[in-house]
């Protein structure tokens, strides 16, 4: 058990203790600025089919949502269910705040490959995925053309990506690539895209730190090799800031999610999207698989019914309806005829789905923020030239032992 993270959440927050819900009510800490109409509709249908039971979503802004669920649980007044980043499930579980939500083989097989792993440790699942994002390569065809590159042929490997970035920088004066290295969570995410496009990993299923490997070293060396051909001062920029530079024509290539495509449709830029370029050890297209999940909290008194509802509200048909109508640009969690039609109607979704097959999850650690900070410091030390990749990698791997 690791109570320190949750003890911090309680500091000065005793006023948040909630009145216990009735035994037939499923309280739900719901992240966002409103209850999604799809969820509202199916909550009503579930209540109609489960006489005497109610579901009570409490909409909480993204910045406070997870902290509120954590605080209530640590105070002994847990919600029945909460929307959380899957990255935190191990911390919650080892602090005895949530219960297992095991999936059957059939349930696991319904998802795209590797999705169940985003909520799995110690051989079982601790949440139900409800939101999903992936990344792809975006490029500015005008800058490719200006640099003498074929605007319809994106780089397929790291080697080509770095070479194209160099050519564009030298020929046009515009940085070839948008590199992310700010002290911000998505610096770690962006680096993991390189790890998972080279068959690397951070921690294995048995909890062994596997960061210091040839595959991850190659990823860190690739990140370093891109620095001269990127925007000036990458440590000043996080993912969305780099995306904004790209949308203004200030860099030629970025790694980004569906949000970039949605915004590009509102511009005059001639652009393309493709799977992330691959490293020398890649088995196939990859990406970091980020999910958010419904966690079921221990001590609410309605755990079994909450699990039943969580699986219902994320069941294939309901989940796809939510994904396809949400303004959040969610990558589908499961393959289906609906997804096939989505890709046919909106081809830019294809590259964002292609990377799932060999993608990898956000690694689960007992102290996720500690893990995140180690990874960011490692990347920044290499990007700024303060450390060579191998030394930075070895140091980070040693430090991660304290957080696994």
C-alpha positions in Angstrom: 0.0 0.0 0.0 1.3 3.5 -0.9 -0.8 6.1 0.9 1.4 9.2 0.4 -0.1 10.3 -2.9 -3.6 10.2 -1.5 -2.6 11.7 1.9 -1.5 14.7 0.0 -4.8 15.0 -1.7 -6.6 15.2 1.6 -4.6 18.3 2.8 -7.0 21.1 3.5 -9.9 19.3 1.9 -11.9 17.8 4.7 -14.9 19.9 3.6 -15.2 17.8 0.6 -16.5 14.8 2.6 -19.7 13.8 0.9 -23.0 12.5 2.3 -23.1 8.8 1.6 -25.3 7.8 -1.3 -28.3 5.5 -0.8 -27.6 1.8 -1.2 -29.4 1.9 -4.6 -27.6 4.8 -6.1 -24.4 4.7 -8.2 -22.6 8.0 -7.8 -20.3 8.9 -10.7 -17.6 11.5 -10.7 -17.9 12.6 -14.4 -15.1 14.6 -16.0 -15.9 17.5 -18.3 -18.1 20.6 -18.6 -21.3 18.7 -19.3 -22.9 15.3 -19.3 -22.6 13.9 -22.8 -26.1 13.4 -24.4 -25.2 9.8 -25.3 -24.5 9.0 -21.7 -27.5 10.9 -20.5 -29.7 8.8 -22.8 -28.3 5.4 -21.8 -28.3 6.2 -18.1 -32.1 6.7 -18.4 -32.4 3.4 -20.3 -30.4 1.5 -17.7 -32.4 3.0 -14.8 -35.6 2.0 -16.6 -34.3 -1.6 -16.9 -33.0 -1.7 -13.3 -36.0 -0.7 -11.1 -35.0 1.0 -7.9 -31.5 1.9 -9.1 -30.3 5.4 -10.0 -27.1 6.7 -11.5 -26.0 10.1 -10.3 -23.3 11.7 -12.4 -21.5 14.7 -10.8 -19.9 16.7 -13.6 -16.5 18.1 -12.5 -14.1 20.1 -14.6 -11.1 18.3 -16.0 -8.6 20.1 -13.8 -10.3 19.0 -10.6 -12.0 15.8 -11.5 -9.5 13.2 -10.6 -8.4 15.0 -7.5 -12.0 15.1 -6.2 -12.4 11.4 -6.7 -9.1 10.7 -5.0 -9.9 13.0 -2.1 -13.3 11.5 -1.4 -12.0 7.9 -1.6 -9.1 8.7 0.7 -11.5 10.3 3.2 -13.6 7.2 3.3 -16.6 8.6 1.4 -15.8 7.2 -2.1 -17.9 7.7 -5.2 -19.2 4.4 -6.6 -17.4 5.1 -9.8 -15.1 7.8 -11.3 -13.6 8.7 -14.7 -9.8 8.5 -14.2 -6.7 8.4 -16.3 -5.8 4.7 -16.7 -2.2 5.6 -15.7 -3.4 6.0 -12.1 -5.1 2.7 -11.7 -2.1 0.9 -10.2 -1.7 3.7 -7.5 -5.4 3.4 -6.7 -5.3 -0.3 -6.5 -2.2 -0.6 -4.3 -3.8 2.0 -2.0 -6.8 -0.3 -1.6 -9.1 2.4 -3.0 -10.6 0.5 -6.0 -11.7 -3.0 -6.8 -10.8 -5.3 -9.7 -12.9 -5.2 -12.8 -11.8 -8.4 -14.5 -12.6 -8.9 -18.2 -13.6 -12.2 -19.8 -11.6 -13.4 -22.7 -14.5 -12.4 -24.9 -14.5 -8.9 -23.5 -10.8 -8.5 -24.0 -11.0 -9.8 -27.5 -13.6 -7.2 -28.4 -11.1 -4.4 -28.1 -8.3 -3.5 -30.5 -5.0 -5.2 -29.6 -3.2 -4.0 -26.5 -6.1 -1.9 -25.2 -6.8 -4.2 -22.2 -3.2 -3.8 -21.2 -3.8 -0.1 -20.5 -5.8 -1.1 -17.5 -4.0 -4.4 -16.5 -1.4 -5.3 -13.9 -0.9 -8.3 -11.7 -2.8 -10.3 -14.4 -6.2 -8.6 -14.0 -8.0 -5.4 -15.0 -8.7 -2.5 -12.7 -10.9 -0.2 -14.9 -13.1 -0.2 -17.9 -11.8 1.9 -20.8 -14.1 4.7 -21.8 -11.9 7.1 -23.9 -8.9 6.5 -26.1 -6.3 8.5 -28.1 -3.5 7.7 -30.5 -1.1 9.7 -32.7 0.0 10.0 -36.3 2.4 11.9 -38.5 1.1 15.2 -40.0 3.0 17.1 -42.7 2.7 20.3 -44.6 2.7 19.5 -48.3 3.5 23.0 -49.3 6.8 23.0 -47.3 7.6 19.6 -48.7 7.2 20.9 -52.2 9.2 24.0 -51.5 12.1 21.8 -50.2 12.0 19.7 -53.3 10.4 16.7 -51.6 7.5 14.8 -53.0 4.5 16.3 -51.2 2.6 13.1 -51.4 5.3 10.8 -49.9 5.7 11.2 -46.2 8.7 9.6 -44.3 8.1 6.0 -43.3 11.1 5.5 -41.1 12.9 7.6 -38.4 15.9 7.9 -40.7 13.7 9.4 -43.5 11.9 11.6 -41.0 15.1 13.1 -39.7 16.5 13.5 -43.2 13.3 15.2 -44.5 13.4 17.5 -41.5 17.0 18.4 -42.3 16.3 19.1 -46.0 13.2 21.2 -45.2 15.1 23.3 -42.6 18.1 23.9 -44.9 16.0 24.5 -48.1 13.2 26.6 -46.7 14.4 28.1 -43.4 11.4 26.6 -41.7 12.0 24.0 -39.0 11.3 20.5 -40.3 9.8 19.0 -37.1 8.0 20.2 -34.0 9.8 18.7 -31.1 8.1 18.5 -27.6 10.3 18.8 -24.6 8.6 21.2 -22.1 8.2 20.2 -18.4 4.7 18.9 -19.2 3.2 15.4 -19.2 3.0 15.1 -23.0 6.8 15.4 -23.3 6.8 11.9 -21.8 3.9 10.9 -24.1 5.7 12.1 -27.2 8.8 10.2 -26.3 6.8 7.0 -25.8 5.6 7.3 -29.4 9.2 6.8 -30.4 9.6 3.9 -28.0 6.5 2.1 -29.3 7.5 2.6 -32.9 10.7 0.7 -32.2 9.4 -2.3 -30.3 10.6 -0.9 -27.0 9.0 -0.8 -23.5 9.5 0.8 -20.1 8.3 -1.9 -17.7 7.3 -5.5 -18.4 4.3 -7.5 -17.2 6.3 -8.7 -14.2 7.2 -5.2 -13.0 10.8 -5.3 -14.2 12.2 -1.9 -15.5 13.2 -2.5 -19.1 13.9 1.1 -20.1 17.7 0.7 -20.5 17.5 -1.4 -23.8 18.8 -1.0 -27.3 15.3 -0.2 -28.6 14.7 2.7 -26.1 18.3 3.9 -26.6 17.7 4.2 -30.3 14.5 6.2 -29.6 16.4 8.6 -27.4 19.2 9.0 -30.0 16.5 9.7 -32.6 15.0 12.4 -30.4 18.4 14.0 -30.1 19.1 13.7 -33.8 15.9 15.8 -34.5 16.9 18.7 -32.3 18.9 20.7 -35.0 16.0 20.5 -37.4 13.2 21.5 -34.9 11.9 24.7 -33.6 14.3 26.7 -31.5 14.2 25.9 -27.8 12.0 22.7 -27.7 12.0 22.8 -23.9 9.6 25.8 -24.1 6.9 23.9 -26.0 4.3 21.2 -25.1 2.3 19.2 -27.6 -0.6 21.7 -28.2 1.8 24.6 -28.5 3.8 22.8 -31.2 0.5 21.9 -32.9 -0.3 25.7 -33.0 3.1 26.4 -34.6 2.4 23.7 -37.2 -1.1 25.1 -38.0 0.6 28.5 -38.6 3.0 27.0 -41.0 5.9 27.3 -38.6 7.1 23.7 -38.7 6.7 21.1 -41.4 5.9 17.9 -39.4 4.4 16.9 -36.1 3.2 13.9 -34.2 -0.4 14.6 -33.1 -3.8 13.1 -32.5 -7.2 13.7 -34.1 -7.4 17.2 -32.8 -4.8 18.3 -35.4 -7.0 16.9 -38.2 -10.1 18.7 -37.0 -8.2 22.0 -36.8 -6.5 21.5 -40.2 -9.9 21.2 -41.9 -10.5 24.8 -40.9 -7.3 26.1 -42.6 -6.1 26.5 -46.2 -3.1 24.3 -45.6 -2.4 21.4 -48.0 -1.6 18.6 -45.5 -1.2 14.9 -45.1 -1.5 12.3 -42.4 0.3 8.9 -42.1 1.2 6.4 -39.5 4.1 7.4 -37.3 7.5 6.6 -38.9 9.2 3.4 -37.7 12.5 2.8 -35.9 14.9 0.1 -37.0 13.5 -2.6 -34.6 9.8 -1.9 -35.3 7.6 -4.9 -36.0 4.9 -2.7 -37.5 3.0 0.6 -37.0 2.9 1.7 -33.4 1.8 4.5 -31.1 1.3 5.2 -27.4 -2.2 4.0 -26.4 -3.7 6.4 -23.9 -7.0 5.5 -22.3 -9.2 6.9 -19.6 -11.2 4.5 -17.6 -14.1 4.0 -15.2 -12.7 3.0 -11.8 -14.9 1.3 -9.3 -14.2 2.4 -5.8 -14.1 0.2 -2.8 -16.4 1.0 0.1 -19.4 2.5 -1.7 -21.5 -0.6 -1.0 -22.6 -0.9 -4.6 -19.4 -2.2 -6.2 -21.0 -5.1 -8.1 -23.8 -3.0 -9.5 -21.4 -0.2 -10.4 -19.3 -2.7 -12.4 -22.4 -3.9 -14.2 -23.3 -0.3 -15.1 -19.7 0.6 -16.1 -19.6 -2.4 -18.6 -23.1 -1.4 -19.9 -22.2 2.2 -20.5 -19.0 1.2 -22.4 -20.6 -1.7 -24.3 -19.7 -1.8 -28.0 -22.7 -0.1 -29.5 -23.1 2.6 -26.8 -19.3 3.2 -26.8 -19.1 3.7 -30.5 -22.1 6.0 -30.5 -20.3 8.1 -27.8 -17.0 8.1 -29.7 -18.6 9.0 -33.1 -20.6 11.9 -31.7 -18.2 13.3 -29.0 -16.5 16.6 -29.8 -13.4 15.2 -28.0 -12.1 13.4 -31.2 -11.9 10.0 -29.5 -10.1 7.1 -31.3 -12.5 4.0 -31.4 -11.7 1.4 -28.7 -13.0 -1.5 -30.7 -13.1 -2.6 -34.4 -16.5 -2.7 -35.9 -18.5 -2.1 -39.1 -19.1 1.4 -37.8 -15.4 2.1 -37.6 -14.9 0.7 -41.1 -17.5 3.2 -42.3 -15.9 6.0 -40.3 -12.6 5.4 -42.1 -14.3 5.2 -45.5 -16.1 8.5 -44.8 -13.2 10.2 -43.0 -10.0 8.7 -44.4 -7.7 10.7 -42.0 -8.9 8.3 -39.2 -7.0 5.4 -40.9 -3.5 6.3 -39.8 -4.7 7.1 -36.3 -6.1 3.5 -36.1 -3.2 1.8 -37.9 -0.7 2.3 -35.1 -2.8 0.5 -32.5 -1.7 -3.0 -33.6 1.9 -2.6 -32.3 1.2 0.2 -29.9 1.9 0.1 -26.2 0.1 1.4 -23.0 1.0 4.2 -20.7 3.2 2.2 -18.2 1.5 1.7 -14.8 3.6 2.7 -11.8 2.9 3.1 -8.1 3.8 6.7 -8.4 2.9 7.8 -11.9 4.0 11.5 -11.4 7.3 10.3 -10.2 7.7 8.1 -13.3 6.6 11.0 -15.5 9.1 13.4 -14.0 12.0 11.0 -14.5 11.1 10.5 -18.1 10.7 14.3 -18.8 14.1 15.0 -17.1 15.7 12.3 -19.2 14.4 13.7 -22.4 15.3 17.3 -21.5 18.8 16.4 -20.5 19.4 14.9 -23.9 17.6 17.7 -25.9 19.6 20.4 -24.2 22.9 18.5 -24.5 23.4 18.2 -20.8 23.7 14.4 -21.1 24.4 11.8 -23.7 21.6 9.4 -24.5 23.1 6.3 -22.9 24.0 8.0 -19.6 20.6 9.7 -19.4 18.9 6.4 -20.1 20.8 4.4 -17.5 20.2 7.2 -14.9 16.5 7.2 -15.6 16.2 3.4 -15.4 17.9 3.4 -12.0 15.5 6.1 -10.7 12.4 4.3 -12.0 13.1 1.5 -9.6 11.8 3.7 -6.8 8.4 4.1 -8.5 7.5 0.8 -10.0 
